[in-house]
Amino acid sequence: MAHLPAEVYLTSTFMHSGNVSPSTPKLQLQLSIPIPSRDPSYYYSDGNTVLLVENTLFKVHRSALTKEKSTFDSMFSLDSDLRSSSSTSSNSSVTVGPEGESDDNPIRLQGDTADEIRSLLWALYALPHELEAALTTKAISLRLFNLARITHKYEFRATEGWALDKLKTIYMRPMHSHIDEVEGPSLVQLTELASLCEQRDLLEAATIRWKRLIASGKDVALAIGMAERLSLRPLLGLAYQSMLLQGREVWDADILLTRTQRIRLLSGHYALGRLNERLPNEPPQLQHNPRCTGGAQVRCNQAWAGLWRSTMDMGKQVLPLQYADVVGKLMLAESILKALVEREIPTQGLLDGMPWCKDNALAATAGKVKEIQESLADYFTDVV
């Protein structure tokens, strides 16, 4: 087939039926039919397999696509069986070329992007030194992202593992200062990839970045939608709480929030407010020191209940926080308790009744903070 321009236009002219004068405007219908174009890098003249992705033709070597076991093995095996079956049949009066052997009848890959296929072919065709050189370019994180997605879909397990390892190397470095955010995948894309490929380390690296954004009040609604979609419960709770603390006017005006999510915010405000009221009278369970037994343990429990209430009250005086900011209040209480235990502030006799269990009280408080943080999402339900 001759190489045609990227797009041709067919124009048909229709006249209105009935009595019309020569001056009646013509009704013109213009149809735009895109013609696939050949990829400038991966259309090899000696290739034997033509792929169509989006509106781009790739002509490559079948041996390159099958040198690593993948879904293409099954695809080509099925194609070979169909060819054998077709060659033994003489009933068809129309001769159709085998799929993938010409631009007219390419193998159509649905749901992929041309950039993803380019990344796959780059990995399959590049020499080792070319791969290493590419790892130093600004846009490498996006190429690796595309490569990881496409190799996961078509089960190129070894290449997928290589791409994910390189991505982890990039994103798990402190602060990721060398990453060009414009050239690389978005944080949503990176998180979705880590979840899709079940890459815990990469997902944790993405989560740390989300937490920084949420703490600064940025992209909170985006984080809520993404965390709900991927069932990232701890991150979802933090995002909901951050949006809640910004106030009703802010989240009522945010176009990314759905009606259901706004209902969950109202529900969370009520539930966390109730929890805030209960907390001073519900000290965390204290694990006693082995030396704390019998009557000493009874006195220790009483002292711990008083210390817990006092610590929560001190927090209100030191830094008044919003009614529903339970996590903030618990973290402040933890800081005050630590200062008391380490004698950085006067104890006023609050620790006298628990001489052996002060450090255990700190551990119990830290455990309570973690418990509430991890269960925050449970307070944001569909019922107000």
Secondary structure, 3 states (H helix, E strand, C coil): CCCCCCEEEEEEEECCCCCCCCCCCCEEEEEEEECCEEEEEEECCCCCEEEEECCEEEEECHHHHHCCCCHHHHHHHHHHHHHHHHHCCCCCCCCCCCCCCCCCCCEECCCCCHHHHHHHHHHHHCCHHHHHHHCCCCCHHHHHHHHHHHHHHCCCHHHHHHHHHHHHHHHCCHHHCCCCCCCCCCHHHHHHHHHHCCCHHHHHHHHHHHHHHHHCCCCHHHHHHHHHHHCCHHHHHHHHHHHHHHCHHHHHHCCCCCHHHHHHHHHHHHHHHHHHHHHHHCCCCCCCCCCCCHHHHHHHHHHHHHHHHHHHHHHHHHCCCCCCCHHHHHHHHHHHHHHHHCCCCCCCCCCCCCCCCHHHHHHHHHHHHHHHHHHHHHHCCCCC
